[in-house]
Amino acid sequence: MGLREAKRYISELRKKQDNPYLWPDFLTGLPDRTAIIEKTSKVFPKLGRYAVSYIRIANIHPYLIKYGTDRHAEIIQWAAAVLKITADKYKGFVGTFNIHDFVAICEAKKTKDFLAEASQLFEKKAKTFYSKEDLKKKKVLSFLLEGKKIDIGFMKLVAATLDEKPDMPKEQLIPYLGRLCAEFEKV
């Protein structure tokens, strides 16, 4: 289980992409925002039993700055494939929310394992996009900002999860998790 299944997913996705009407999101093959909103509305009253996670590809922009956009679509597809095959394993759901953002729904008790496994698989694959030199240095970019040295590492998945009923309307759930995820990416 793992990267071999993700590779198979990408292969099948590319065959289906010949007809863009077969998939809600042409690039990833995952359900789009409409499906995510519908799914989260259904599980919102059951938060606690279920968890909703907002997942982002962190450090993709530094990668794009240094290496260019030639492999941008491939990176997004690998993230989607890893999330999809892992969500399926945990009997969860995952959809594309923005170009680098995904939303997953899983049983709360399985969410931590789902996110850990997906993250591990994506980080393993993400390292194949970097030069040997960057892998050796363990960073993509390094610079000084106001006298402080900043090192930027490799792409990874970051997530914000809510596994209990919040004190907010369901319409605010995804934007709230998206803001949290953006904060986690800065760390």
N, C-alpha and C positions, 0 to 999 in steps of 0.2 A: 504494500500500500504506500502511496506517496507520489513521488515525482513521475513514476511510470504512468500512473492513472491520470495525472495532470497532463502529461504529454498526449495521452490518448484523447483526453477531453479537447485539447487544442486542435488536434488532427480532425476530430469529428466536427468541431466548431467551424473550422475552415471550409469543410465540405458544405455545411449548411449555410455559410455566409454567401454562397453563390445566389441564394434567394433571400434577400434581406427581410422579406415579409414573414419568414418563418420564425424570427426571433424578435423579441421586444427591444433588445439592445444589440445592435449590429456588431459592435466591437467585441463584447464579452460573451454574448449568448445568454446573459443572465436577465431575469426580470428587471424591469425598470422602476422608476419612481412610483408610478401608479400602483404597481403590484406591491411595492414596499409599503406604501401608505395604507393600502387595503389590509395587508397582513398585520401591520402594527396596530391598526384599529381593532382588529379581531382579537389580538392577544393582550391589548392594553388592560382590560379588566382582569386578566389572568397573570399579570406581572407578579412575580414571586414564584409561580410555577414555571413561567417562561421568563427569558431575559432577552432584551434587545441590545445589540451591540452595533455601534457605529465604528467602522474600520477604515483606516486611511493608509495609503502607501506613503510612509514618511521618508524624507530625504530623497525624493524623486527629483525635485527641482535642482539640487546641486549636481545630481547625476546628469541631468539634461544640459546644464550649463557646461559641464566639463566634457561630456561625451557626445552631445548633440541629440537630435530627436530620431535618428535612424531606427532605434530599437524601442521607441516609446510605446507603440502599440503592442509590441511583443511583451513588454514588461507588464502592461495592464492586463493582457490576456493570461499571463502566467499567474498574476495575483488572483484574477477571477477563477481560473481553473483550480488553483490550490484551495481557494475558499469554497468553491462548489463541491469538489470531491470530498473535502473534509466535512462540510455541512451535511452532505449526503450520508457520510459515515455516522454522524451523530444525529441523524434524522432531523436536521434543521433546515432552515431556509436562508438563502443569501440572494441579494439583488444589488444592482448597480445604482448608486444614488447620484454621484458626480463622477467625473472622469477618473479620479484617483480615490474615490470614496465608495464604500459598500455598506450595506446594512444587513445584519444577520439576526435571525431569531432562532433560539434553541431552548431546550429545556434548561432551566436555571442551573440544575445540578450538573449538567454536561458542558455548560458554556466555558468554564475555565479550561477544561481539557481541549475543547474544540479550538479555542483561540490559541492555546499553547502549541497545538499540533500544526495548525495552519501557519502560525508565525514561524515555527521552526522550518517547515517545508519551504516557505517563501524566502526566508533568509538564506537557506542553502542554495536555492536557485538564483537568487539575486546576486550572489557573489560571482556567478558565472558571467555577469555583465561587466565586471570590472577588470582592469589590467592587473597583471601580476605585480606590478610596481605598487599600485594602490592597495592590493591585498596584503602585500608585505608591510606597508606603512600603516595599515588598518584605518585608513581615512581617505576621503575623496578630495576634500578641500581643506585648506588651513589658511587663516589670515588673522590679522590683528584688528581688533575693534576697540577703540578707546583705550589702547594700551593693554588689552587683554587678548591672549591667544585663543582663537576659536578653531576647533577641529570638528569637521563634519564627517560623520561616519557613513556607513552603507545604508541602502534602502532596507526598510523593515516594515512590518505592519504594526500600527498602533491602534488601540481600541479604547472606546469608552462604553461601558456597559451599565445598564440599569436592570436590576433583577428584583425590584420591589415597586409597589405602586407609588408613584410620585405625587406630590402635591402640585399638580399642574394639569391643564387640559391635554388630551392626547395629541392635539395638533402641535403642541410645543415640544413633544418628546424628541423627535428627530433633530430639530434645530438645536435643542439643548445638548444632546449627545454630540452633535457636530462641533459645537463650541468647545465642549470638554476635550474632544479628540484633538482639536487644533491646539489646545493648551498642552496636551500630553506630547504632541509632536515637537514643541519648543524645548522640552526637557532633554 
